[in-house]
Amino acid sequence: MHVVLMRFTDPARAPEAAERLRSLDVTGSDVSYDLVLTTCHEDAGELAAYQRHPEHQALAAWLTPLLAQRAVVDHLEPARRQVPGPPTG
């Protein structure tokens, strides 16, 4: 999972970014960030491919100059256990 929290130099720019990403903060507290981006990937290689994708690079180029702060957490989730379905037959 790839999680990016963003705090803007001008919070008025957050709605435009949210239109592009969807996940705008609604509380506006002192510890809030303005926007969060969460993506899920099968493995670290898929995350790396996502980060190299031209559309990701273009959005990052537009967004990065608008940010006062950014925090990123990348982690791999353990394999999900399969729940057996009802017996067939």
Secondary structure, DSSP 4 states (H G I P E B T S, - for coil): -EEEEEEESSGGGHHHHHHHH--B-SS--TT--SEEEEE--SSHHHHHHHHHSHHHHHHHHHHGGGEEEEEEEE-PPPPPPPPP-----
